[in-house]
């Protein structure tokens, strides 16, 4: 994979729950039902932020 190309992100459709993988420049729309509200999946990666 090219390090300059961001990797695709998986989203869940707000209507039917179908998983959709989107790349930059893709239309934000479910491929199954056409619904236009997609939710980003939660990550399993541990994220820690330092408070200032």
Backbone atoms as SQL, in Angstrom:
CREATE TABLE atoms (id INTEGER PRIMARY KEY, chain TEXT, resi INTEGER, resn TEXT, atom TEXT, x REAL, y REAL, z REAL);
INSERT INTO atoms VALUES
  (1, 'A', 1, 'UNK', 'N', 0.844, -1.180, 0.000),
  (2, 'A', 1, 'UNK', 'CA', 0.000, 0.000, 0.000),
  (3, 'A', 1, 'UNK', 'C', 0.889, 1.243, 0.000),
  (4, 'A', 2, 'UNK', 'N', 0.533, 2.225, -0.770),
  (5, 'A', 2, 'UNK', 'CA', 1.265, 3.473, -0.870),
  (6, 'A', 2, 'UNK', 'C', 1.102, 4.276, 0.423),
  (7, 'A', 3, 'UNK', 'N', 2.208, 4.729, 1.050),
  (8, 'A', 3, 'UNK', 'CA', 2.072, 5.461, 2.315),
  (9, 'A', 3, 'UNK', 'C', 1.371, 6.814, 2.171),
  (10, 'A', 4, 'UNK', 'N', 1.277, 7.347, 0.966),
  (11, 'A', 4, 'UNK', 'CA', 0.599, 8.622, 0.757),
  (12, 'A', 4, 'UNK', 'C', -0.913, 8.469, 0.646),
  (13, 'A', 5, 'UNK', 'N', -1.376, 7.259, 0.328),
  (14, 'A', 5, 'UNK', 'CA', -2.808, 7.002, 0.189),
  (15, 'A', 5, 'UNK', 'C', -3.391, 6.616, 1.545),
  (16, 'A', 6, 'UNK', 'N', -4.382, 7.364, 2.063),
  (17, 'A', 6, 'UNK', 'CA', -5.011, 6.946, 3.323),
  (18, 'A', 6, 'UNK', 'C', -5.802, 5.660, 3.117),
  (19, 'A', 7, 'UNK', 'N', -5.837, 4.831, 4.158),
  (20, 'A', 7, 'UNK', 'CA', -6.558, 3.571, 4.014),
  (21, 'A', 7, 'UNK', 'C', -8.065, 3.791, 4.121),
  (22, 'A', 8, 'UNK', 'N', -8.853, 2.939, 3.474),
  (23, 'A', 8, 'UNK', 'CA', -10.311, 3.080, 3.531),
  (24, 'A', 8, 'UNK', 'C', -10.827, 2.899, 4.958),
  (25, 'A', 9, 'UNK', 'N', -11.935, 3.566, 5.260),
  (26, 'A', 9, 'UNK', 'CA', -12.540, 3.518, 6.590),
  (27, 'A', 9, 'UNK', 'C', -13.900, 2.829, 6.466),
  (28, 'A', 10, 'UNK', 'N', -14.245, 2.006, 7.456),
  (29, 'A', 10, 'UNK', 'CA', -15.510, 1.289, 7.452),
  (30, 'A', 10, 'UNK', 'C', -16.543, 2.053, 8.273),
  (31, 'A', 11, 'UNK', 'N', -17.721, 2.237, 7.688),
  (32, 'A', 11, 'UNK', 'CA', -18.825, 2.933, 8.335),
  (33, 'A', 11, 'UNK', 'C', -20.034, 2.016, 8.387),
  (34, 'A', 12, 'UNK', 'N', -20.934, 2.272, 9.345),
  (35, 'A', 12, 'UNK', 'CA', -22.184, 1.525, 9.453),
  (36, 'A', 12, 'UNK', 'C', -23.336, 2.413, 9.007),
  (37, 'A', 13, 'UNK', 'N', -24.244, 1.858, 8.212),
  (38, 'A', 13, 'UNK', 'CA', -25.412, 2.601, 7.753),
  (39, 'A', 13, 'UNK', 'C', -26.347, 2.845, 8.930),
  (40, 'A', 14, 'UNK', 'N', -26.891, 4.052, 9.028),
  (41, 'A', 14, 'UNK', 'CA', -27.803, 4.400, 10.098),
  (42, 'A', 14, 'UNK', 'C', -29.184, 3.792, 9.930),
  (43, 'A', 15, 'UNK', 'N', -29.489, 3.281, 8.744),
  (44, 'A', 15, 'UNK', 'CA', -30.820, 2.729, 8.477),
  (45, 'A', 15, 'UNK', 'C', -30.822, 1.201, 8.499),
  (46, 'A', 16, 'UNK', 'N', -29.991, 0.584, 7.656),
  (47, 'A', 16, 'UNK', 'CA', -30.020, -0.879, 7.538),
  (48, 'A', 16, 'UNK', 'C', -28.900, -1.574, 8.306),
  (49, 'A', 17, 'UNK', 'N', -27.870, -0.844, 8.763),
  (50, 'A', 17, 'UNK', 'CA', -26.787, -1.438, 9.540),
  (51, 'A', 17, 'UNK', 'C', -25.706, -2.100, 8.703),
  (52, 'A', 18, 'UNK', 'N', -25.782, -1.970, 7.397),
  (53, 'A', 18, 'UNK', 'CA', -24.797, -2.560, 6.489),
  (54, 'A', 18, 'UNK', 'C', -23.444, -1.861, 6.651),
  (55, 'A', 19, 'UNK', 'N', -22.335, -2.629, 6.576),
  (56, 'A', 19, 'UNK', 'CA', -21.003, -2.046, 6.625),
  (57, 'A', 19, 'UNK', 'C', -20.636, -1.522, 5.238),
  (58, 'A', 20, 'UNK', 'N', -20.119, -0.302, 5.193),
  (59, 'A', 20, 'UNK', 'CA', -19.687, 0.319, 3.941),
  (60, 'A', 20, 'UNK', 'C', -18.259, 0.797, 4.112),
  (61, 'A', 21, 'UNK', 'N', -17.404, 0.482, 3.147),
  (62, 'A', 21, 'UNK', 'CA', -16.026, 0.939, 3.168),
  (63, 'A', 21, 'UNK', 'C', -15.901, 2.102, 2.199),
  (64, 'A', 22, 'UNK', 'N', -15.448, 3.241, 2.715),
  (65, 'A', 22, 'UNK', 'CA', -15.327, 4.445, 1.899),
  (66, 'A', 22, 'UNK', 'C', -13.880, 4.901, 1.818),
  (67, 'A', 23, 'UNK', 'N', -13.491, 5.363, 0.647),
  (68, 'A', 23, 'UNK', 'CA', -12.195, 5.970, 0.428),
  (69, 'A', 23, 'UNK', 'C', -12.413, 7.468, 0.262),
  (70, 'A', 24, 'UNK', 'N', -11.366, 8.265, 0.414),
  (71, 'A', 24, 'UNK', 'CA', -11.527, 9.706, 0.193),
  (72, 'A', 24, 'UNK', 'C', -12.067, 9.978, -1.213),
  (73, 'A', 25, 'UNK', 'N', -13.058, 10.835, -1.307),
  (74, 'A', 25, 'UNK', 'CA', -13.662, 11.176, -2.594),
  (75, 'A', 25, 'UNK', 'C', -14.910, 10.375, -2.919),
  (76, 'A', 26, 'UNK', 'N', -15.193, 9.294, -2.169),
  (77, 'A', 26, 'UNK', 'CA', -16.401, 8.505, -2.405),
  (78, 'A', 26, 'UNK', 'C', -17.634, 9.260, -1.909),
  (79, 'A', 27, 'UNK', 'N', -18.786, 8.942, -2.474),
  (80, 'A', 27, 'UNK', 'CA', -20.056, 9.528, -2.050),
  (81, 'A', 27, 'UNK', 'C', -20.454, 8.896, -0.726),
  (82, 'A', 28, 'UNK', 'N', -20.868, 9.725, 0.243),
  (83, 'A', 28, 'UNK', 'CA', -21.296, 9.228, 1.554),
  (84, 'A', 28, 'UNK', 'C', -22.738, 8.762, 1.415),
  (85, 'A', 29, 'UNK', 'N', -22.887, 7.478, 1.086),
  (86, 'A', 29, 'UNK', 'CA', -24.203, 6.895, 0.852),
  (87, 'A', 29, 'UNK', 'C', -24.079, 5.385, 0.980),
  (88, 'A', 30, 'UNK', 'N', -25.065, 4.756, 1.614),
  (89, 'A', 30, 'UNK', 'CA', -25.073, 3.302, 1.765),
  (90, 'A', 30, 'UNK', 'C', -25.216, 2.658, 0.389),
  (91, 'A', 31, 'UNK', 'N', -24.418, 1.638, 0.153),
  (92, 'A', 31, 'UNK', 'CA', -24.471, 0.958, -1.143),
  (93, 'A', 31, 'UNK', 'C', -25.669, 0.018, -1.250),
  (94, 'A', 32, 'UNK', 'N', -26.249, -0.371, -0.105),
  (95, 'A', 32, 'UNK', 'CA', -27.377, -1.302, -0.119),
  (96, 'A', 32, 'UNK', 'C', -28.721, -0.581, -0.218),
  (97, 'A', 33, 'UNK', 'N', -28.962, 0.416, 0.695),
  (98, 'A', 33, 'UNK', 'CA', -30.288, 1.034, 0.741),
  (99, 'A', 33, 'UNK', 'C', -30.304, 2.495, 0.284),
  (100, 'A', 34, 'UNK', 'N', -29.119, 3.119, 0.119),
  (101, 'A', 34, 'UNK', 'CA', -29.072, 4.495, -0.358),
  (102, 'A', 34, 'UNK', 'C', -29.175, 5.543, 0.732),
  (103, 'A', 35, 'UNK', 'N', -29.275, 5.113, 2.001),
  (104, 'A', 35, 'UNK', 'CA', -29.364, 6.048, 3.125),
  (105, 'A', 35, 'UNK', 'C', -28.069, 6.865, 3.191),
  (106, 'A', 36, 'UNK', 'N', -28.171, 8.147, 3.553),
  (107, 'A', 36, 'UNK', 'CA', -27.000, 9.022, 3.508),
  (108, 'A', 36, 'UNK', 'C', -26.410, 9.347, 4.877),
  (109, 'A', 37, 'UNK', 'N', -26.855, 8.649, 5.935),
  (110, 'A', 37, 'UNK', 'CA', -26.275, 8.852, 7.259),
  (111, 'A', 37, 'UNK', 'C', -25.478, 7.606, 7.619),
  (112, 'A', 38, 'UNK', 'N', -24.164, 7.764, 7.727),
  (113, 'A', 38, 'UNK', 'CA', -23.273, 6.664, 8.067),
  (114, 'A', 38, 'UNK', 'C', -22.548, 6.997, 9.357),
  (115, 'A', 39, 'UNK', 'N', -22.362, 5.981, 10.198),
  (116, 'A', 39, 'UNK', 'CA', -21.695, 6.149, 11.479),
  (117, 'A', 39, 'UNK', 'C', -20.351, 5.433, 11.438),
  (118, 'A', 40, 'UNK', 'N', -19.307, 6.095, 11.947),
  (119, 'A', 40, 'UNK', 'CA', -17.983, 5.495, 11.972),
  (120, 'A', 40, 'UNK', 'C', -17.934, 4.417, 13.050),
  (121, 'A', 41, 'UNK', 'N', -17.324, 3.279, 12.714),
  (122, 'A', 41, 'UNK', 'CA', -17.215, 2.185, 13.672),
  (123, 'A', 41, 'UNK', 'C', -16.228, 2.555, 14.769),
  (124, 'A', 42, 'UNK', 'N', -16.451, 2.003, 15.941),
  (125, 'A', 42, 'UNK', 'CA', -15.513, 2.209, 17.049),
  (126, 'A', 42, 'UNK', 'C', -14.238, 1.415, 16.780),
  (127, 'A', 43, 'UNK', 'N', -13.141, 1.947, 17.278),
  (128, 'A', 43, 'UNK', 'CA', -11.861, 1.282, 17.101),
  (129, 'A', 43, 'UNK', 'C', -11.546, 0.420, 18.322),
  (130, 'A', 44, 'UNK', 'N', -10.802, -0.625, 18.137),
  (131, 'A', 44, 'UNK', 'CA', -10.361, -1.487, 19.236),
  (132, 'A', 44, 'UNK', 'C', -9.000, -1.010, 19.771),
  (133, 'A', 45, 'UNK', 'N', -8.383, -0.069, 19.060),
  (134, 'A', 45, 'UNK', 'CA', -7.071, 0.434, 19.449),
  (135, 'A', 45, 'UNK', 'C', -7.204, 1.293, 20.712),
  (136, 'A', 46, 'UNK', 'N', -6.285, 1.096, 21.650),
  (137, 'A', 46, 'UNK', 'CA', -6.295, 1.896, 22.874),
  (138, 'A', 46, 'UNK', 'C', -5.743, 3.264, 22.554),
  (139, 'A', 47, 'UNK', 'N', -6.513, 4.299, 22.882),
  (140, 'A', 47, 'UNK', 'CA', -6.092, 5.669, 22.621),
  (141, 'A', 47, 'UNK', 'C', -5.960, 6.380, 23.951),
  (142, 'A', 48, 'UNK', 'N', -4.828, 7.049, 24.156),
  (143, 'A', 48, 'UNK', 'CA', -4.586, 7.753, 25.400),
  (144, 'A', 48, 'UNK', 'C', -4.160, 9.177, 25.060),
  (145, 'A', 49, 'UNK', 'N', -4.798, 10.137, 25.707),
  (146, 'A', 49, 'UNK', 'CA', -4.485, 11.530, 25.480),
  (147, 'A', 49, 'UNK', 'C', -3.980, 12.148, 26.782),
  (148, 'A', 50, 'UNK', 'N', -3.041, 13.045, 26.659),
  (149, 'A', 50, 'UNK', 'CA', -2.486, 13.692, 27.824),
  (150, 'A', 50, 'UNK', 'C', -3.198, 15.034, 28.046),
  (151, 'A', 51, 'UNK', 'N', -3.734, 15.226, 29.256),
  (152, 'A', 51, 'UNK', 'CA', -4.422, 16.463, 29.586),
  (153, 'A', 51, 'UNK', 'C', -3.395, 17.549, 29.867),
  (154, 'A', 52, 'UNK', 'N', -3.734, 18.754, 29.449),
  (155, 'A', 52, 'UNK', 'CA', -2.826, 19.884, 29.696),
  (156, 'A', 52, 'UNK', 'C', -3.518, 20.913, 30.500);
